[in-house]
Amino acid sequence: MQKLAEICIRRPVFAAMIILSLVVVGASSYFNLGVDRFPSVDLPTVAVRTSLPGASPEEVESEVSRQIEEVVNTVEGIEQLRSISGQGVSIIIATFSLDRDIESAAQDVRDRVATVVRELPEDALAPIVQKFDNDSAPVLTIALSADRSLRELTEFADKIVRVQVERSGGVGEVQV
């Protein structure tokens, strides 16, 4: 360290050139940094979807959601656990800490859910465990209602609404 100080004192032009070269290298590196305006953020989130056809939201909550919540809650690294119980469907959403590997978290959730499948009602469909992918999440959801039959409304959505939305620029996929 003393030798460097001696060289800088004896040769001030040399010291100035070293400092200038460090500034130039730093500035060029700064401008070449890759910056993404919309970076891909993958939150480690796993969803468990279970259908119980014909059941009310209260039945779904008591017979399906609570049982699955109890076993999923034992998985290590969960930061947030939410459930949605609707007409014939239960959705449990587990968000893990950012340092948790999503693959192992999803497998742990699958293993825990498998232990409770036999305790679910007989007419409940097998729970589907899937990782949440931000890139495949819908950007827009359209709901239709009318004084028509379900068949007419579905046909209208499929033949008219779908075609119009698909013609819009930047649309990748339309599901009815």
N, C-alpha and C positions, 0 to 999 in steps of 0.2 A: 504494500500500500504506500509505503514511503517512497519507493522508487517511482511509482506513478506520479506522486506529488512533485518529486524532483524534476521529472521529465516535463510536466506541465508548466512548472515555473521556468525552467531553462528554455523551453520551446513553446511559447504561447501560441504561435501560429498552428503548430501541430495539435495542441489542445483544442483550439477553436475548430479545426477541421474535424476532429473526432466528434465534438459536440454537434456540429452542423450535420455530419453524416448520420448521427443517431436521430436527429430531428427529421431529416429527409426520409429515412427508413421508417420511422414511426408514422409520419404523415401519409406516406404511400400505403402503408399497411392499414391505416385507418380508413382510407378511401376505398380499399379493396375488400373491406369486411362485407360479408354477405348478410344482408338484412332482408327478411321476408315481411311483407306488409301484412299477410295473413298466415302466420305460422301454424303448423299442424299441432294442435294440443290434444294429446290423448289422455284424458282423465281415466284412471283405472276404475271403471264402473261396470258392474255386472247386474243384469236384470234377470229375474225369474218370473216367467209368465205361466200361469196355470188357469185353465178354463174349467168351469163347473156349469155346464149348460142348464139354463132354466132357473138358476139360483138368484136370489135377491142379493143386493150388495151387503146386507147384514149377515146373511148366511155365508157368503163368500168370505167375509172378514172373520167370522167366528170359526168356520170349519176349515178354511184353507190358509188365509193370510197369516193368522196368528201362529199357526203351527210352523209354517215355513219361516216366518220372522224369527221364531225362537231358535231354530237350528242355524239359520244363516248368521244370526247375531253372535254366534260362538266362533266365527271365522276370525282369525287374527288380522289386525290392521284396518278394520272398518272405521271410517271417520263419520259416516252418515248412513243411516238405514231408514228408508221410506217405503211406505206401501200404499197402493191404490187399489181399493176394492170397488168394483163396479158390477153392473148387471152381468153375472155369469163369468166374470174374469177377475183374477188377482194378479197384480204386478208388484213385485218386491224389487226395490232398487238399492243396491249396496254400493256406496262410493268408498274407495280405499285411499289410504295415504299415498302420496305421489311416489314414494320409494318402494311401494309394493308392486311386484311383477304381476301384470294383468293376467298372464297365462296361468300362473300358479294360483292366483286368487280365484279365477273362474273354475279351475279344477277343484279347489277346496270347497267352493260353493256347490258344485255338482255332487261332490262326495257327501256333503252334509244334507243336501236336499234328498239324495237317494235313501237316506236313513229314515225319512219321514213319509215317503211315498205310500207305504202300506197303511198309514194312519189317516190318509185323506179319504174323502167319500168315494164310494165305488164308481160313481158316474163321472168323477173328475178325470180330465185328461192328464196325461203325464206332463209334469212341469218342464218347461223349456228354459234352459239356462244359456244366456248368451252375453257376450261382451258388448258393451255399448260403443258404437263407432260414430264419432262426431261427423265424419265425412259422409256417412250414409243416412244420417238423420234427415227427415223431411224439412225443407225450408219453408214450405207452404202447405197448409192443410185447408181444404175447402169442404164445407158441410152444406148439403142440399136438403131442403124440406119443401114439401108442396102438398096440395090436396089431391094427390095421385096415389096409385098403388105402389108398393115397393118395386114391383117389376118395371113399371113405367118410369119411375124415378131412376132406377139403375140403368135402364136403357138410355134415358136422356143423358145421364152422367157419362156413360160409356161412348155414345155416338156423337154427342155434341160438345160437352165440357172437355172430355179427354182430348178430342181433336183440336179444339181451340188452344188448350194449354200446351199441347205438344208443338204447335206451330210457333209458339212464343220463343224468342231467342234465348239460348242458354239453358233450356230445359233438358235435363238428362234422362229423366224417367218419370212416368205418370202411372200411378196405381189407383184403381177404382175399387 
